[in-house]
Amino acid sequence: MLNYAEGNKKHTGMGFWVVFDDTQREYGSEEKAAEYYDEAEKQGWTVFSMANDWKTIYEDGVTKTELPALKPPLRTPRKTPLSAGWSVRDASGEENL
């Protein structure tokens, strides 16, 4: 989407990359943030840092809590013809995936 916003010649625009690098007020990740900064620099994107560019992330009185553990799905996914290894053929009999 950033490439489209900044590279579209017909509809010019500007893209911004928000990096979730605030580990105190948000669920940021320093490791992921470093990857994002590297990519943004390679692409020439404008970056906003939640740690450095945001004075307030949440209103007063809101506190950061631990993320809940991921729960397993309520049911196991059913097999579809393609996941079961079946192939799809068009009217001519050619395999068409």
Secondary structure, 3 states (H helix, E strand, C coil): CHHHHHHCCCCCCCCEEEECCCCCCCCCCHHHHHHHHHHHHHHCCEEEEHHHHCCCCCCCCCCCCCCCCCCCCCCCCCCCCCCCCCCCECCCCCECC
